[in-house]
Amino acid sequence: MKINKKSVYVVLVSVLVFSSIPNYTLAIETFADYFPLLSEANAGEYILVYERDLISNEVVYDRGLYSRHIKQTPTEFQTIEVDDTYISPWSLVYENVTVDLNRTALAKYEETVYLFAAAEESNDGNLTIVATETEDNGDTWSDFVFVRNTTLPFDNFYCFDVTNKGTNLYLAYSFNQAGDKTQVMQIDPISYAILSESQAGNFFGSDFDLYTYTDRVYITSTEPLLQDQVRVTYTTTGNGIEGPTLLIDAPQVKIDEFNPTLVRWNDGFFLAAHDKLTDEFNPAQNITFDEYYLWGAWFEDVDEAGSLVHHTVVKDVADGYFRKDPTLSIYEGRIFISYQVGEGSRFGSGGTPDITFAFSADAQTWTKDFVGKISIFLNPGAYFVIATLGCFAIALPTLHFYDKRKKGK
C-alpha cells in the first residue's frame, strides 16, 4: 500500500500540536475560604482572618490560615483580597510537637491584635491553646506560642472565644465531661502567662461568642436546652453568668446552632446569626431545599426585652446560595459584617465557598460596597478628569476665536 507523504506530515504535525496542548483537566486549581473572623485593628483599620483550602482536582492538597489587612485607600474602603498574609499551615510543629488547628478567635488589646487557636495535639489528642499576635494590622504575625496544654480529649471540645477584660485577655472554652461545662482563664497579654483558671459557674453554650463592652463581657450563644432561641447575657467577674438573660426567637429554627455574634451599635447592640430557610425551587413538584441565610436583631440591653427589633441581614429570599458564619464590627457608624457565601444545595453545592462583606446604616438596607466619607478629591483620577475638562474649557474657546479671526481675514 502506497502511503502519501503529505498524509504522514499531517499526522506528525497533528500529534505534535495536540500533545503540546496542556491537559487543563489535570491542572485545575482553585480555593475555598471558610470561617471569617473580623476585628478592629489600629488606626481605624481592620483585620480579617480566615481558613483557606487549596484544591486541585477536587482534592484539598493544602490548608492554611490567612489574614487580610482591610483599610481605606484614596479611592475605596478596601475589603477585597490584596496580598493576603499567610499566617501558618493548618498543622504546625512547635518544639517537636505537632498540633492541628481547629477553631480560631481574635481579640484586640491596646495596639495589638491577638489570634488564638484551639488545636488538637498529635501526641495525646488533647485540646491545646496556641496564640500569635500582630501590631501592624495583620501584615506580619509573630510565631505561635503554646498558651495551655489541657487534659481534655479534643473530641469533648465544643468551642472557645477570647476577648479583652480589664488589663488581661479573657478566654473561655466549653466542653463535655460528665456534663456540659465551661472553663475560663485570665491571660497576661505580654507573657501569655495564665493568671487564673477555673470552671465557670454556668455553661456558656456550644457556640458562644464573647464581646466586651464597659465592664461587662457579653456572652451570646444558642440557648443550651431547647436550642430554639439565641441567649444573650453577661459576666463581670468572668467566673459565671451574673446578668439577666435575653432570649431572642430564631426565625426558622431549622438548625441546632445559630452561631450568633454581637456588636455595640446605635445606642444598643446588634446581633447577627444564621438559620435555614426553605428554598421552594419548584413548589408544583414539591422540590425544595434548605439553605443557610443570615438574620439579625437589635436591642437596647439584656434587661430591655421590649426594645427588641428583628432585622433581615443582607437578604431573606431563597436564591440558591447559602450565607452563614457571620462576624461583626462597626465602620464609620455602619454595621460591618463578613460572612461565608457559596452555592447551595439547589446547585448541587458544586461551587467553592468564599468570604464576602456587607454594610448597613440602618440594619434594613445592605450594600456590598461602601464609599462613606471618602471625597472625590481624594481620588487621583478626579484630578485627571478635572484637568482634562479644564484643558477643553480653555482650548475650545481659543480655537473658536482663532477660526473666527482667520475667516475675518
SVG drawing of the C-alpha trace seen along z (x, -y; Angstrom):
<svg xmlns="http://www.w3.org/2000/svg" viewBox="-48 -90 60 92">
<polyline fill="none" stroke="black" stroke-width="0.4" points="0.0,0.0 1.4,-3.3 1.4,-6.0 1.1,-9.6 4.0,-11.6 1.6,-14.6 -0.6,-12.4 2.4,-11.4 3.4,-15.0 -0.2,-15.9 -0.3,-13.1 3.0,-14.1 2.2,-17.7 -1.2,-16.9 0.3,-14.7 2.8,-17.4 0.2,-20.1 -2.3,-18.1 0.4,-16.8 1.6,-20.4 -1.8,-21.5 -1.8,-21.2 -4.4,-19.0 -6.2,-21.5 -8.4,-18.9 -5.2,-17.8 -4.2,-21.3 -7.4,-22.9 -6.5,-24.6 -9.0,-26.6 -9.5,-27.5 -12.3,-27.7 -12.4,-30.2 -14.1,-29.4 -14.8,-30.7 -14.2,-34.5 -13.2,-36.5 -13.4,-40.3 -11.7,-42.6 -10.9,-46.2 -7.2,-46.9 -5.0,-50.1 -5.6,-53.5 -9.2,-52.8 -8.3,-49.8 -9.4,-46.1 -8.2,-42.6 -9.9,-39.5 -8.6,-36.1 -9.9,-33.0 -9.1,-29.4 -8.2,-28.7 -8.2,-25.3 -6.2,-25.0 -7.9,-22.4 -6.7,-20.5 -8.9,-18.0 -11.5,-18.3 -8.9,-17.3 -7.6,-19.6 -3.9,-19.5 -3.1,-22.3 -4.9,-24.1 -3.7,-27.3 -4.6,-30.3 -4.6,-33.7 -5.2,-37.3 -6.4,-40.3 -5.5,-43.9 -8.7,-45.9 -8.2,-49.6 -9.3,-52.8 -7.3,-53.8 -7.6,-57.1 -10.3,-55.5 -12.1,-52.9 -12.5,-51.0 -10.5,-48.0 -12.1,-44.7 -11.1,-42.6 -8.1,-40.2 -4.8,-42.2 -1.7,-40.4 -3.3,-38.5 -0.8,-37.3 -0.1,-33.6 -0.1,-33.1 0.6,-29.4 -0.3,-25.9 -3.3,-24.2 -0.9,-21.7 2.1,-23.3 5.1,-22.0 6.3,-23.6 9.2,-22.1 8.8,-18.8 5.1,-18.7 2.5,-18.7 -0.9,-20.4 -3.8,-20.5 -5.6,-23.8 -9.4,-23.7 -11.1,-26.9 -9.8,-30.5 -10.6,-33.7 -9.5,-37.3 -9.1,-39.9 -7.7,-43.4 -5.9,-44.8 -4.4,-48.3 -2.3,-48.3 -2.1,-44.6 -4.5,-42.1 -4.2,-38.6 -5.1,-35.4 -5.8,-32.4 -6.4,-28.9 -7.9,-25.8 -5.9,-22.8 -5.5,-19.0 -2.1,-17.9 -0.9,-14.9 0.8,-13.2 -2.1,-12.8 -5.1,-14.0 -5.9,-16.7 -7.1,-20.3 -4.3,-22.8 -4.5,-26.6 -1.9,-28.4 -1.6,-32.1 0.1,-34.6 -0.1,-38.4 0.3,-41.3 1.0,-45.0 0.8,-46.1 -2.8,-45.1 -2.0,-41.6 0.8,-42.4 3.1,-40.3 2.5,-37.9 4.7,-36.6 5.5,-32.9 2.8,-30.8 3.3,-30.1 1.7,-27.4 -0.7,-29.0 -2.2,-26.0 -2.0,-22.2 -5.2,-20.8 -6.0,-17.3 -9.3,-17.5 -9.7,-15.0 -10.3,-17.1 -13.4,-15.1 -15.1,-16.5 -14.4,-20.2 -17.2,-22.4 -15.9,-25.9 -14.0,-28.8 -13.6,-32.5 -11.3,-35.3 -11.8,-39.0 -10.1,-41.7 -11.1,-42.2 -9.5,-44.9 -5.8,-44.7 -5.9,-41.0 -7.2,-38.7 -10.2,-36.6 -10.5,-33.1 -13.3,-30.6 -13.9,-27.2 -16.8,-24.9 -16.7,-21.1 -18.5,-17.9 -17.0,-15.9 -19.7,-14.3 -21.9,-17.1 -21.6,-20.4 -19.1,-22.8 -17.1,-25.9 -13.6,-26.7 -12.4,-30.3 -9.0,-31.8 -7.3,-35.2 -4.2,-35.6 -1.4,-38.1 -1.3,-39.8 2.5,-40.3 3.8,-36.9 0.8,-34.8 1.0,-33.5 -2.2,-32.2 -3.1,-34.4 -6.1,-32.4 -8.1,-29.4 -11.4,-27.9 -14.6,-26.3 -17.3,-28.8 -20.5,-28.5 -22.6,-28.3 -22.3,-26.6 -21.8,-29.4 -23.0,-27.3 -21.7,-25.1 -21.4,-28.0 -20.8,-31.1 -19.3,-34.4 -17.7,-36.9 -18.0,-40.7 -16.6,-43.3 -18.5,-46.5 -17.8,-48.7 -17.1,-46.4 -19.1,-43.5 -18.3,-40.5 -21.4,-39.7 -22.0,-36.0 -24.1,-35.2 -25.0,-31.6 -27.7,-29.3 -29.9,-28.6 -28.4,-25.4 -31.6,-23.5 -34.3,-23.8 -31.9,-25.2 -34.6,-27.3 -33.5,-30.7 -30.4,-32.9 -29.4,-33.7 -27.6,-36.9 -26.3,-37.5 -23.1,-38.8 -20.5,-38.4 -18.4,-41.0 -16.2,-38.7 -15.7,-36.2 -16.5,-33.2 -20.1,-32.8 -23.3,-34.4 -24.4,-37.3 -26.7,-39.5 -30.2,-38.9 -30.8,-36.8 -32.4,-38.0 -33.9,-35.2 -34.3,-36.0 -36.5,-33.8 -34.8,-32.5 -36.9,-32.9 -36.9,-29.3 -35.3,-27.1 -34.1,-24.6 -30.6,-24.1 -29.2,-23.3 -26.6,-26.1 -27.2,-29.7 -23.6,-30.8 -24.5,-34.3 -22.2,-37.3 -22.7,-40.7 -21.5,-44.3 -22.4,-47.6 -24.3,-49.8 -26.9,-52.7 -27.1,-53.1 -27.7,-49.3 -26.5,-46.0 -26.9,-44.3 -26.8,-40.6 -26.3,-38.6 -26.8,-34.8 -27.6,-32.2 -30.6,-29.9 -32.0,-27.9 -35.0,-28.7 -36.9,-26.6 -35.9,-27.3 -39.0,-26.3 -37.4,-25.6 -40.4,-24.0 -43.5,-24.0 -45.6,-22.3 -43.4,-19.2 -42.6,-19.7 -38.9,-20.3 -37.4,-22.3 -34.0,-22.8 -33.0,-24.2 -30.3,-26.9 -28.4,-28.9 -29.3,-32.6 -28.5,-35.5 -30.8,-37.2 -30.3,-39.8 -31.8,-41.7 -31.3,-45.0 -31.9,-45.5 -31.0,-48.2 -29.6,-45.8 -30.3,-42.4 -32.7,-43.9 -34.7,-45.7 -36.5,-42.9 -39.2,-45.3 -36.6,-47.1 -36.0,-44.0 -36.4,-44.5 -35.8,-41.7 -33.9,-42.6 -33.1,-41.0 -29.4,-40.7 -28.3,-41.1 -31.4,-39.3 -34.0,-36.8 -35.0,-35.4 -34.1,-32.0 -31.8,-32.3 -29.9,-29.1 -27.0,-30.4 -26.1,-29.9 -24.9,-32.6 -23.5,-31.6 -20.9,-32.1 -21.3,-35.9 -18.8,-38.1 -19.5,-41.7 -17.7,-45.1 -18.6,-48.8 -17.1,-51.1 -18.0,-54.8 -21.2,-54.1 -22.3,-51.4 -22.7,-47.7 -19.8,-46.0 -20.3,-42.3 -18.3,-39.5 -19.7,-36.0 -19.3,-32.9 -21.2,-32.5 -21.5,-29.8 -23.7,-27.7 -26.3,-25.9 -28.0,-22.5 -30.1,-23.8 -26.9,-23.9 -25.7,-20.7 -23.2,-22.6 -20.8,-22.4 -19.1,-25.7 -16.4,-26.5 -17.4,-28.9 -16.0,-32.4 -15.9,-35.2 -17.7,-38.5 -18.8,-41.7 -21.8,-43.9 -22.6,-47.3 -25.7,-48.9 -26.5,-52.2 -30.0,-51.1 -29.9,-47.3 -32.5,-47.2 -30.7,-48.1 -27.4,-46.3 -24.8,-47.1 -21.7,-45.2 -19.6,-48.3 -19.0,-51.3 -17.6,-54.7 -18.6,-56.5 -16.9,-59.8 -14.4,-59.5 -14.2,-62.7 -13.8,-62.6 -10.9,-65.0 -9.0,-62.2 -9.2,-60.2 -6.2,-60.9 -8.4,-60.0 -10.6,-63.0 -7.7,-65.4 -7.1,-63.9 -10.8,-64.4 -10.8,-68.0 -7.5,-68.8 -8.9,-67.3 -12.1,-69.3 -10.1,-72.4 -8.0,-71.9 -11.1,-71.5 -12.6,-74.6 -9.6,-76.7 -8.8,-75.1 -12.3,-75.1 -13.0,-78.8 -9.5,-79.6 -9.9,-77.5 -13.3,-79.1 -12.0,-82.7 -8.9,-81.7 -11.1,-80.2 -13.4,-83.3 -10.5,-85.7 -8.9,-83.6 -12.2,-83.7 -12.4,-87.5 -9.1,-88.0"/>
</svg>
